[in-house]
Amino acid sequence: MPDTPAHPFAAAPTPGVDLVLLGGDIGIYALARAFHERYGTIATVVTRKVAGPVADSQILRTVELGMAATEDEMIQALLKVGADKASRPGGTRPVLLANADFLVALLAAHREQLGELFHLPLLDDDVLRAVADKATFSETCLEIGVPTPRTVVLDFAGGDAPEVPDLEHLGWPLVAKASRSSAYNAVSFPGKRKVFEIADRAQLVDLVERLTTAGYRDRFVVQEMIPGDDTSMLSVTAYVDTAGKVTLLGGAQVLLEEHTPGALGNPAAMFTTDLPEVFEQSVLFLEHTGYRGYANFDVKIDPRDGVAKFFEVNPRIGRNNYYMTAAGANVADPVVADFIEDRELTRMVPREEILYSIVPWMLLRRYIIDPDLRARVQEIGRRRTVHPLSYEVEGAKRRAYVIAATINQVKKFLQHYPRPSADGF
């Protein structure tokens, strides 16, 4: 299934539009690609390590800080980049974006300094603290009537292991994850995972002990397991402008998620689709909380009642954001309209049905058990399949990397998720 372009990219850079990105993963490249397609922008990427997703690219320049770079050194590097751009003749004020929770939190902590040199599409501090916390997210959903899994919160703030309550009412197995990934990134321990499947009370007690020993000092959420494999998951991407209007809104049905311990839950394949009820609930949450900037919701259809249950909102656009741009709603447009052009934008909704995938079709089809869904996805893929890193303006080194990375996915899935399971674990 070829990755064929549906929309021509800009012939020349658009004056006044510039972009600086903090980080270096697939999602960062996807943002750089969106700005390049629409505005011809050559982005500046500041990162500790120039890894495959952003290496040898024609559409961005990299500033490599080294793996030992501190948060303060990252901020100083950004300030230098911003000052250099401002000092040039006709210098522009770039948009500054990050696409990892801890990096978004870092930008927010230095918003006054950075705001002098960059456009910062960031949430207010109090809103960021609330929505980036999975425990608070669950409470907010219950408050406004947005469906969410039943949740119990364990608090490690005191430094001692919290008491594990009776959780029989949730049923086993359960799902456990950090309330805030920015806090979780600071600890390390054997068996650390992004999301844990907890079979029984003994396993939960063991996890609590390991977290305490590792020095974890935040909250951990324990939730009921919503049945269903990866194909029950949905992704919703949005942008809320400075006036509080949702100017970008779209979604996709996930087909396969990554299953390596550190990336568990990141979509590896999905197709764009209309989700009217889920979109309505997403807008309700965004408006209720006073949200601003990019948002990415994780949602799952509960087969027991057919209800879409909201798991979390990421205070950033998400690693898989290119599905929006590929389907006709370029994710660069709303932030440029908001901060640079200062104009109202009619809500952008992707209209094209496309298959987004970073894995080869022969691997993907192995995990789509439902024959009707498999046939539908195959037909969509024949019309248009996109890989976020496969961009026709790139050179031979990039093309070789994309081929190698795609093939490497086969090895990773056979190692970590050799066959589909009923619950996606």
Disulfide bonds with the S-S distance in Angstrom:
none
